[in-house]
Amino acid sequence: MQESITSGVSLDRLKRITRHFDENYIQPGKIPGAVTLVARHGKVLWCEAQGLRDVERDLPMERDTVFRIYSMTKPITSIAMMQLYEQGKFLLNDPVHKYIPSWRNLQVYTGGRYPDFETEPAATTMTIRDLMTHTSGLTYGFTERTEVDAAYRQLKLDGSSILTLDKLVDRLAELPLEFSPGTAWNYSVSTDVLGYLVELLSGKPLDAYFREHIFEPLGMADTGFQVRQDQQERFAACYLYQPGDTMKLQDDPERSRYLKEPKFLSGGGGLVSTIDDYFRFAQALCQGGAYQGQRIIGRKTLEFMRLNHLPGGKDLPGLSIGGFSETPYAGSGFGLGFSVKTDVASSATIGSEGEFGWGGLASTSFFVDPVEDMVVLFMTQLMPSSSYPIRQDLRALVYGALN
């Protein structure tokens, strides 16, 4: 069997990835196609595109295909925020109302329906760390769990053609929280609020800030809030899971809203990217904050971000009130912007303690394993990400190739 001596990885075993996804997902019509990348010790050992990026037009998936990365935007926004932390612009325990005065007297939901909510004052003050760890008490409309998230849907706070970051912040000030900050974990628009704070603290629009301080230094020329004209022929179609393990077209790349400049720069889910672009970002995180001589974050800052910041050192099952996450709950804590593996056995998925990463709504995902000095990325376009156990499958295949 062929073995990669330099990286300690069997290339023959990595070939199982292509076979597995072809036989179990692409040929049966569960996903359109995929691109997978595995890197170790800073070198890309495996990058394979398979299947189709556009089923209707019979266009192949390619290594430079442009994907909607949705919540894989969140780690980028979190790094941007911590760049500003390194400049002394804020402290993690600062109350959010120091920067957003209208959030001074936040209320917590006790009953009723929008617009006639019954509320009580929050027992704790929301801090910036609460926003970074999703312990803020905010929520998402798409979770469809409570009367509060029903109000988010009615007001289109997950994103719409008329929403802007200013409007989001104003409307959230008028809505109750799900719980007092710091008392529970709930996946939410918190990172969109961080995007607003990046703009406020830096004095720059979020897209310009990302471009200047993350994308250009790392050479991420294909990442942004809009699909440029020169990228359109590489833009993938997005599909929606259908009962019976089929899928239907959800977003046609030739008519997509991503072709237009957005008013709402969603730090929680607005970016498009390619696998090689996002690899540059993920590899910078794997290498302590720098890639090819360009440092985007300090080594100690990144070490701090990778700690489990959940109150009392709890894991997600111990603190979560919602049903949605981009990572299996068990054995995972949450750092400043991504999940952190705290207990490998409890997670029931192979990996290393201290590994961190996140995923997106259309089933994209990445993780960084500092113990193995490894970065793994997976790109496809199927919503929601909970449709199939793709991420767990990928882990078994990748870790099984380590010698």
N, C-alpha and C positions, 0 to 999 in steps of 0.2 A: 504494500500500500504506500502511495506517495505521501511523504510527510514534509511539511514546511519547517526546515531546520531553524531558520532565523526567527520565526514567530512562535514556535511551539504549537502550531495548529495544523491539523490534517486537512489538506485541501480536498482530498477524496471525500472526507466526511462532510465538508461544507457543501459539496455537490448535492447532498441529501436535501438541502434547502430548496433548490430548484425543483427537484423531483417531487418533494412533498407538496409544495404549493401548487404545482401543475396538476398532480393527480387528485388532490383533495379539495382544492378551491377553484382553480381556473377552468379546468376541463368540465367540472360539474356546473359551471356557471354561477358560482357563489360570489366570486370577485372578478373584476374585469382583467386585472393583471397586477403586477407588483415589481418594485425595484428593491433589492436588499443589499445592504452594505455592511461588511464586517471589517474592522480595523483593529490592529494590535500593535503596541509599541510605536504608534504614530504612523504606521503604514497600512494602506488599504490592501487587504489580502483577498477580498472577495467583493465584487459588485456585479450583480446579475439582474438584468431586466427581462421580464417574461410576460406573456399574455398581451392584452391590448390596453391602450390608454383611452381609446374611443371605440366602443363596440359597434355603434351604429355606422361609423365610417370605416371600420376595419383597419384602424391605424395602430401600429405596434407600440407597446410600452418601450421607452428608450431611457437610457441613463440620464439624459438631460430633460426628461419630461418635467413640466411644471405642475406642482400639486398645491391644493388648498391644504394648509397645515393646521388650520383652526387652532386648537389649544396648545400646540407646540410653539405658538407665539408667546405664551406665558413666560417660559424661562428667559426669553429674550428681553421682555419688558422688565422682568425681575432683575436681570443683570444691569439693565439701563438704570433702574432705580438704585441699585447698590453702587454703581459708578458715582452717583450723586451723593450717596452716603459717604463714600471715600473722600469726597470734597467738603465734608462737613455741612452739607445742605439740610440734613435732618438727622434725628435720632430715632431708633426703632420704637422706643417707648413714647415718642411724641404723640399726643392726641391728634387724631385726624382733623378735628375742628380747628386746630392751630392753623391749618392750611385751607380748610373748607369751613368757614365760619358758620354757614347754614346748617352744619351737622352737629352743632353744640349740644342740642337737647334731643337726641335720638330716642325714639320710642320702640318698645317691643310689642309685638302682636299678642293679644289675648283673646280676641274673638271678632266676629262680624265679617262682612265682605266689603271689598272696594266699591265705592269710596267711603263706606260707613264702617271703618275699622274701630274696634275697641282696643285700646293700648294702655301700657303703663311705662313709666320712665325706665330706660335701660339701667341695670344695676351696676354696670361697669362702663368705663370710657373706652371707645374704640381707638386703638393705636395703629400706627403704620404696620407694626409686626402682625396685627390681626388681619390686615389686608393681604399681607404677603403669605400668610399661612392658611387663608380661608376660614379663619375663626372670627370673622367680622360680624356675623349675623345676617349678611346679605345672602342673596340666593340667585338662581337662574330661572327664567320663565319656562324653559323647556323641560324642567324636572317634573312639572305637573304633579306636585305633591301637596301643596298648601294653598290657602286663600291669598297669601302674600305673593307666591309665584304666579298665581292667576292674574294679579294686578300687573306684574311685570309683563305678562303676555299681552294684556289689554293695552298697556302703554308702549309695547314693542321695545322693551329695554334690553333685549338680547341683540338688537340691531335692526335698523330699518333705513329707508332712503332719507328720512327727515331727521334721524337722530344724530346728534353731535356729542362730543365728550362733555361740553358745558351743560347741555340739556340733560344728559344722563345724571350728572352730579346733582343738578337742581331737582330732578324728579325723585331721585333716591332720598333726598332730604325730607320729602313729604310722605314717604312710605315707611311703615314700621319694619323693624328687623325681625328675623325669625327667632332670635334668642339674644341674650346679653353677650356682648363681645367677649371672646376668650373662654366661653363656657362649653362650646361645641364646635364641630367641624362640619362645614357645608360648602360644597363646590359652588362658586358664585361669580358674579361680575366684579369681585374684588380687584382682579388684575386689570380690568378696564379702568377702574378708579386709579390704580397705580399709574396707568398710562396718562391720565389727566394730571397726576402729580409730577410725572416726568416733564410734561409740558410746562407746568407752573414753576417748578424749581429750576429748569434749564432755560426757560424763556424761548423755547423752540417748539415748533410743531413736532408731533411724535415721529412722523415719517422722516423728517429732516434729522431729528436727533439720532434715530436708529441708523440712518445712512452714514452720518458723520462719525459716530462713536462706536459702531459695531460692524455694519455691513462693509463699508469701504476699507477699514483697517484689516478685516479678515478676508477681503476679496469675494464677498457674497453678492456678486453682480446680478443674480437671478432672484433675489429676495426682496419683496416689497408688498405694499398694500393693494397694488394694482397689477394686472397682467399687461405689460407694455405691448405695443403693436408688434415689435420684433420677437416677442415670445409667444404670440397667439397660436402659431402652428404647432407649438410644443405643449400646449395647455391640455391637460387631461379632462375627460368627462367625469362627472361625479354621479354615483349611483346610490339608490336607497334600497335597503333590504326589504324583501317581500316574503310573507309567510310561504312555506314550502321550499325554502332555500333557493329563491330566485332573487333577481334584482331588477329595478327599473330606473330609467334615466331620471336623475334629480336636478342636474345642472348641466345644460348643453354648453360646451366650451365656446361655441360661436355666438351664443346669446347671453352669456353669463354676466352678472352684475360686476364681476371682477375685471371686466374689460373697461369699466368706467372708473374715473377717479372717485374714491369714496369720501363722503362727508364725515362719516364716523370711523375714526382711526382706532380700531379695536385692539387694544393691547392684550386683550384676553383671547382673541381668535381671528384676527383680520389678515394675517400674512399668507402669501404664496411663496413657495421655494422649490428648490430641486434637492435631490439627495446629496449631491456634492457640495452645494452651498451649506446645507444644514450640517453636513459632516465637519466643515471648517469651524462652525460654532461649537459643536459637540466636542471636537478634538481640542479646542481651546480650553473647554471645561475639564477635559481629561488631563491636560498638561498644566493644570494649576493656574489657568487664566490667560495663557498666551498661545498663539499659533503662528509659525513662521516668523518669529521675531516681533510680532505685534501683540502687545498686552492689552486686553480689554478689561481685566479686573485683577486686583491684587490676590496673591496666593492665599494669604490669611483670610481675606474677605470671602473667597470661595470656600475655604475650609469651614468657615462660620456658616455659610449658606447651606452646606451639605449636612449640617447637624439636624437632628430631629428637634424642631422648635415647638411641637405641640405641648400644651400645658401639662405639667406633671410627668413629662416623658411618655405620655400615652401613645398608643398606635391608633390608626384610623378606626378600627372596629370599636375601640374604647371611647371614642369621642364623636364619631360621625352620627348625624341625625338624618342625612339624606341617603338616597339610594344610588347616586351616580358618582363615578370617579373614572379617571383615565388609567387607573392602576388597580390590581386586586388589593382589597383592603388589608387582608390578614398579613401580619409581619411587616407592614409599612407605616412609617411615620411621615411627617411632612416638614421639609426645610423651608428656606426662603425662596420659593418659586418652583419647587419640584418635589416629587415623592422621594423618600429615602428608605431603603430597605434596612430594617432594624433587626429582623429575625428571619433567617432564611428558611428554617424548618417550618415555622408557622405559616409562611407565605405559600407553602406547597408548590413553589416554582423554583427551579434551580437558579443560583446566582451567588452573590457575595454580599456580606454585610457592608453597608456603606455605599452600595450602588445607588445611583440616582437617575431620574429621567422623567419623561411624561409622554403623553400621546395626544392625538387630535380626534375630533368627532368623526372624521372620514377614515378612521382606522390607521392613520399614520402613527408611528411611535419611534422613540429613541431611548437608549439608556447608555450610561457611562459606568463602567466597572473599574474603579481605581485600583482595586486589588490585583486584577488581571491586566490592567493597563489596556482596556479594550473599550471600543465604541461600536454599538450596533444600531443601525437605522433600517426602518421598514416603511416603504411608501406604497399606498394604494389609495383608492377613492371609493369607499363604501361606508355609508352612514346607516345606523349608528355604529360606533366602534365596539359596542357590546354584542354585535351580531354573532361573532364566532370567536373561539379562543385562540386567535391567530398569534397573539403576543406570547402566550404560554408555549405554543408549539415552537415558535421561533427560538425561545430560550433553550428548550430541550435540544434543538438541532445545533445551535451555536455552541453551547457549553459542552455538548457531546463531542465536538471536534477539537477540544483542547487536549493536548498531550500531557 
